Structure formats: C-alpha cells, structure tokens
C-alpha cells in the first residue's frame, strides 16, 4: 500500500520505518517544519515537504496522521475531504469522530507501548489496537496492523480510551514512582541499582496477579512504619502521592 | 554456623532453606504456633517448638528473628540477654536499636526484594543490606549474607529506612497501580494481557533512566486528555491517586 505520512516525530519515524521494511511504500513525509520532514524523508528515501497542498499532489492509499494528540485537529483541517482513501490517526486518547466528519474511510491504529525505548531495552512484541469507520476500512487497517504486530485488537473509541487510561496507570505512573525513588536514593547517596531486581520482579508479579502480589505497610495498615516513611518525604507532591496510594491499598485489603 | 530460627512464615522458610542449602545448620525452629513451627521444622529436618524457653536450651551461633515487623519487640522481650551470640532481624523498616538493649552482638539482614514470588516468576539475584552493632558482628553477618547474595551492602538504620521507603515506591505502589488498571480493564471487559509488554518495557526503562522515559498527558500538561480520564475513574481513591501523580508529574517537567 502507498502511505502518505503526516508527522516526523518518534511514532512517525518508527511506523514509517516498519511499514517500509514490511514492503509498503512511503510516498511522502509531511511536516510543518521542513527540516523535520527532510530528516525523516531522507531516512525513508521518499519525497518530503512542509506544504500541506502536497497531500493533494501525492495520492496515496493511506494517510497516516502520526502527530501529537493536540495537533490532530489542525492536521484534519488542512486536509481535503477524502472519499476513497483511508485516513488513520495513531492516538490512544483520541476518538475517531475527529476524522469521520471529513473522511469516509477512517480509523485509529494505536500501539499499546511506550514510545520511548531506551538503549539496551529489549524490544517486546507490541499489541496494536485498531478501530475503523466501516468494514472495508477495518479490513485495510487490519492488514496494515498485522504488518507490525501479531496481536491486533479491534476496539471502539470508548474502549480505547479506557485502555489509554489503564496505560497511564501501568506506564506513566509507575515510571514517575521510579523517578521519585531514584531521587530519594540520590539524596541519601544510595545506589539506585539496588532496586533493579525489585523493579523487574514487581513487573513480573504484576503481570501474573497484582492483587496477590501486594505487600507492604499500607496493606498491613502498619501505621508506625507509614509514619516513619512520611517523615522522610518532602512535604508536597511526594507526600500526597504516598498518602493517596497508601489509603487506597489499606482500604482495598 | 548454627542458626536458631525464630518465625515460620515466608521469609523464615525462604532463609532457613537457603542457609541450610549453603551448609549452615538450622538447630531449631521456634514459632508461637506449634503447627507452623512443625511444618517448617519438618521441612528443614530440625527440632521445632512453641516454647520460648527452647531458646535457652538450644544454643546457637546466630538467632535469626524472621517475624513480622510489629512482632519483633515481643520476640526480643521473650529472649534472654545474650553476650556472645549474634541476634539478627530481617526487617527493612526496623532500626537495630530494638536489639541493642539486650544483645551485645546484633544486626539486621534485609533482602531488597518482594517476599512474594508468583509461580513462573523468574528469580533474579537479590541485593542484601546488612547492619551490625560492631565490627565482629558485621564480619559474621557479612559471611551469612554472602551465602545468599553476591551483592551485600553495609548500611546504617537510617539508610535502610530510606531504602525501605524507596522500595514502597518501586514495589508496593506500582503493584497497586497494576491492580487498579486490571480492575479497570475487567470492568470494561478488556483483556489485561494487552498490558504485559508495556509493564515489562516500563520496568526496563525505569531501571535505566525513569526521568528520560517519562511520557503521557501529565507530562505534556494535556488537560483535555486528563479530564477525559478523570471522567472514567470512580470517585474516591482512584481519582485521588490520578490527581496526586499527575500533579507531581506536571510540576516536575
């Protein structure tokens, strides 16, 4: 399939590279910033530009909108209405309604994965969630999705939003808790490496059965330990997080 | 070394088994509940009982107090004062002061790991933190610790408490967030397995550089997405957790 790529950031780069590798053709990379469009266009060995009219001049089967969530609307506004082509965004948090007004065949393709893969991080097969405006579009989108994952789930916008919220709870929030722990240890000149095994085991347990794996002072409602912990935390955000999570754990068990 | 084991729960079982395997001798298992003492005593093929006088009758080099944090004091009260033997607790949250009054040679040996290893969970080498009341005791304790880990850290009670608090942030709290995500998905009939790769990658990124790995609506201060998320959450604890963590992330970046 011929793919017109809109966007030049992490996800656009990643998806463009995979689709090209899997035999699809990237016909054009569009970005409002010419240098960004050029960087990705050269990488994918295709045409590129920052003129939104290029969308009309470079016909494609699929228009892939791989931009930040809050930029999707602006991109849609710049695009001509399309009847035959498939227009797809890659956002977990955005309904496909934003596309439906202008494009007969549209959908979403969301990878349930963090866009950041730090060096040395082992890549793990990534589930992909899709949604399409009609059966024909879904068939095409599924074909595209199977190029990047063996685990493709068809969900509606509401389900995808729930999943996106869940992803905040299993990615954004644990990652911030790691950040707090790291800064706490740094402050007391303790090596963060001491937590590496614990972080990995916690994730492995959490995949299997988090409710069964819960331990700690909040679960035991051990007020002596929790009070000692609170004294060690800076007032403000860290303390508020400690209290909110401990309260929730204590009340659940 | 001859070890007298006080306690019969997860940690007592795990440590008793490892020390026996590594060539130390478990001379006795004491637990206030006879059936518990019997179960572990039979497993370790040693004497057992629920009479606290057995501590006097079964001399050992090391008395290992492997009971719940809030039961340590009661155990110490039951024990005779000891001059030559080493008395060790295995708590991350408890100062060794609780032992110093009664025992000349005392210390703590804390494994930086969750005590729960669910089936199929790969065991990962576990760092061990020790603290001792004097050099002689430290030498003995280090010898014991190296039997179970190649990573032994000598820290004081304050440092161990900071580490224990950190462990709450990298284990107890992320695990609770997984639990919330799982219940959220169950409620909307979505499969939790969809998050397995994300959970693992998040942990791998979090080990390397959590600050660099942070993404999500709170980091972007994307209020539209955060408001949509809040609507999906039950009022109460889940919402309080979402708000506290999002606020902390937004303010950090």
Interface residues (C-beta under 8 A of the other chain):
Chain A: X68 X69 X70 X93 X112 X113 X114 X115 X116 X117 X118 X119 X120 X121 X122 X124 X125 X126 X127 X129 X151 X153 X155 X158 X159 X161 X162 X163 X164 X165 X166 X167 X168 X169 X170 X171 X172 X173 X174 X175 X176 X177 X178 X179 X180 X181 X182 X184 X185 X188 X190 X191 X194 X195 X196 X197 X198 X199 X200 X201 X202 X203 X204 X205 X206 X207 X208 X209 X210 X211 X212 X213 X214 X215 X216 X217 X218 X219 X220 X222 X224 X225 X228 X229 X232 X233 X237 X238 X240 X241 X242 X243 X244 X245 X247 X248 X249 X251 X252
Chain B: X68 X69 X70 X93 X112 X113 X114 X115 X116 X117 X118 X119 X120 X121 X122 X124 X125 X126 X127 X129 X151 X153 X155 X158 X159 X161 X162 X163 X164 X165 X166 X167 X168 X169 X170 X171 X172 X173 X174 X175 X176 X177 X178 X179 X180 X181 X182 X184 X185 X188 X190 X191 X194 X195 X196 X197 X198 X199 X200 X201 X202 X203 X204 X205 X206 X207 X208 X209 X210 X211 X212 X213 X214 X215 X216 X217 X218 X219 X220 X222 X224 X225 X228 X229 X232 X233 X237 X238 X240 X241 X242 X243 X244 X245 X247 X248 X249 X251 X252
